Amino acid sequence: MKLTPSHRLYGLGAILLVALTICSRQLSSVGEPSFLIPLAVAGIAYLLAIREFFSTPKFPLRLIVVGLVLAALWHLPFLLMAPGSDDDIHRYVWDGHVQRLGYNPYIVVPSDPALGGLHTRDTRTLNNPDVPSPYPAGAQLFFRAITAIHESIFALKVAFVVCDLAIVLVLLDILRGSGREAHWVLAYAWNPLLAIDVAGSGHIDIVGVLLLLVSVAALVRRWRAAAALAFGLAVSVKLLPVVLLPLYWRRVRMRDAALAAVVVGLLYVPFFSHGRIPIGSLGTYVQRFRFNDPVFLTLERVVAPQLAVGLAVLVGFLTAIWMRSKTPAWSSDAFAWPMAASLLCAPVVYPWYLLWLLPFVRSASTVPIILWTVSIIPTFYVWHLRTLGRPWLVPGWIMLLEYGSVATAGAIIVFRRFARRAMTRCSTD
């Protein structure tokens, strides 16, 4: 009996379900072989599923529904498991907690002995307690809103999973409106990083991803005010999408851009201190925080860290300008590549940063990005090395595997394009 593409996808979905369920049981042991091996199996199954999406023009609706149900099933065990003792979500609870007590998260330092009485069971082990919060105002107000409903790590994780579900719905609407097949929603929903870093560890990035996707959906419909406002809110959650500004130039009116700027500015008003715009530990982040950053490490040898960060932003801007001139209007590639280029040059490249790219990877030119979302998985090994007393550094062999895979995929795509053009010229001659 010959397996059809649908049968193969059902099988790959089952592999993902088993592998990620096993992985979820090891969430407290991030980076250990018992965590990495099933996660790697899930990553390989995901890449094989992507190959099926490219090779088959259409799948039945039943398969898409089953695929989304499977994704929900493997999210559930991660949602029910407690994250690591010093994962970022503990800082989120702290930021929301101190705001509701009248403190400014951009000023208070969690390790301050005078604030010891403010800590709860969920905040005593937060990471980097010697610096104030680095998260923008939109993220801060989200922390405050969720902790006002229920102050717990679980409540935040539920909110993040709800955002994940909303992204699926918005993405289905975008696919339908653009004439793309609905099965591409599984290219987003089946990525293992969602289970690990949204339902598992819980990261604020998914809120920004949702806002950015809502902005794109509004932009396609020419709801310009809504597009500008949602984009501004996405930037107020994490700064990464600011590199997409060239894609909005002359696609939104100046009054819409002004409205978005005013709204984002108002988000910061509650945090003003002595008339200054609060940035918390953002400067410390640029100066001191490093992870998985081969390009930034090279730049930092010749320029100051602030200038190197500026160059990373500039690379994203230039990529957005180039993509706008070379790709069709509303192309998903135009949104994926500027953020990917900027991240490539960033001082910190954690796996959950790639969540920003997932809704926009559904073309052959984004295959290197798709591969990156899987090749970055071995960097979780650093969490295990830290428990052994090793430095917080990604081993060279892991970075070679991660970025070498991406570079190889990119080189193959470029070579095929040049070869195709050469053959076309020969045929014409």
TALINCOR-V410095 format. One record per backbone hydrogen bond with DSSP energy under -1.0 kcal/mol. CO is the residue of the C=O (numbers start at 1). NH is the residue of the N-H. Records with the same first field share a line. If there is no record, write none. Layout:
# TALINCOR-V410095
CO = NH ; NH
This chain:
# TALINCOR-V410095
4 = 8
5 = 9
6 = 10
7 = 11
8 = 12
9 = 13
10 = 14
11 = 15
12 = 16
13 = 17
14 = 18
15 = 19
16 = 20
17 = 21
18 = 22
19 = 23
20 = 24
23 = 26
24 = 27
26 = 29
29 = 32
32 = 35 ; 36
33 = 37
35 = 39
36 = 40
37 = 41
38 = 42
39 = 43
40 = 44
41 = 45
42 = 46
43 = 47
44 = 48
45 = 49
46 = 50
47 = 51
48 = 52
49 = 53
50 = 54
51 = 55
52 = 56
60 = 64
61 = 65
62 = 66
63 = 67
64 = 68
65 = 69
66 = 70
67 = 71
68 = 72
69 = 73
70 = 74
71 = 75
72 = 76
75 = 79
76 = 80
84 = 87
87 = 90
88 = 92
89 = 93
90 = 94
91 = 95
92 = 96
93 = 97
94 = 98
95 = 99
96 = 100
98 = 103
99 = 102
104 = 107 ; 108
105 = 133
109 = 112
112 = 115
113 = 116
115 = 118
116 = 119
120 = 123 ; 124
123 = 126
128 = 131
129 = 111
136 = 140
137 = 141
138 = 142
139 = 143
140 = 144
141 = 145
142 = 146
143 = 147
144 = 148
145 = 149
146 = 150
150 = 152
152 = 156
153 = 157
154 = 158
155 = 159
156 = 160
157 = 161
158 = 162
159 = 163
160 = 164
161 = 165
162 = 166
163 = 167
164 = 168
165 = 169
166 = 170
167 = 171
168 = 172
169 = 173
170 = 174
171 = 175
172 = 176
173 = 177
174 = 178
175 = 180
181 = 184
182 = 185
183 = 186
185 = 189
186 = 190
188 = 191
191 = 194
192 = 196
193 = 197
194 = 198 ; 199
195 = 200
196 = 201
203 = 206
204 = 207 ; 208
205 = 209
206 = 210
207 = 211
208 = 212
209 = 213
210 = 214
211 = 215
212 = 216
213 = 217
214 = 218
215 = 219
216 = 220
217 = 221
218 = 223
222 = 224
223 = 227
224 = 228
225 = 229
226 = 230
227 = 231
228 = 232
229 = 233
230 = 234
231 = 235
232 = 236
234 = 237 ; 238
236 = 138 ; 139
239 = 242
240 = 243
241 = 244
242 = 245
244 = 247
245 = 248
248 = 251 ; 252
253 = 257
254 = 258
255 = 259
256 = 260
257 = 261
258 = 262
259 = 263
260 = 264
261 = 265
262 = 266
263 = 267
268 = 271
269 = 272
273 = 276
276 = 273
279 = 282
281 = 285
282 = 286
283 = 287
284 = 288
285 = 289
291 = 349
293 = 297
294 = 298
295 = 299
296 = 300
299 = 302 ; 303
304 = 308
305 = 309
306 = 310
307 = 311
308 = 312
309 = 313
310 = 314
311 = 315
312 = 316
313 = 317
314 = 318
315 = 319
316 = 320
317 = 321
318 = 322
319 = 323
320 = 324
321 = 325
322 = 326
323 = 327
328 = 331
332 = 335 ; 336
333 = 337
336 = 340
337 = 341
338 = 342
339 = 343
340 = 344
343 = 346
347 = 291
350 = 353
351 = 354
352 = 355
353 = 356
354 = 357
357 = 360
358 = 361
363 = 366
364 = 367
366 = 370
367 = 371
368 = 372
369 = 373
371 = 374 ; 375
372 = 376
374 = 377
376 = 379
377 = 380
378 = 381
379 = 382
380 = 383
381 = 385
382 = 386
383 = 387
385 = 390
386 = 389
391 = 393
395 = 399
396 = 400
397 = 401
398 = 402
399 = 403
400 = 404
401 = 405
402 = 406
403 = 407
404 = 408
405 = 409
406 = 410
407 = 411
408 = 412
409 = 413
410 = 414
411 = 415
412 = 416
413 = 417
414 = 418
415 = 419
416 = 420
417 = 421
418 = 422
419 = 423
420 = 424
421 = 425
422 = 426
423 = 427
424 = 428
425 = 429
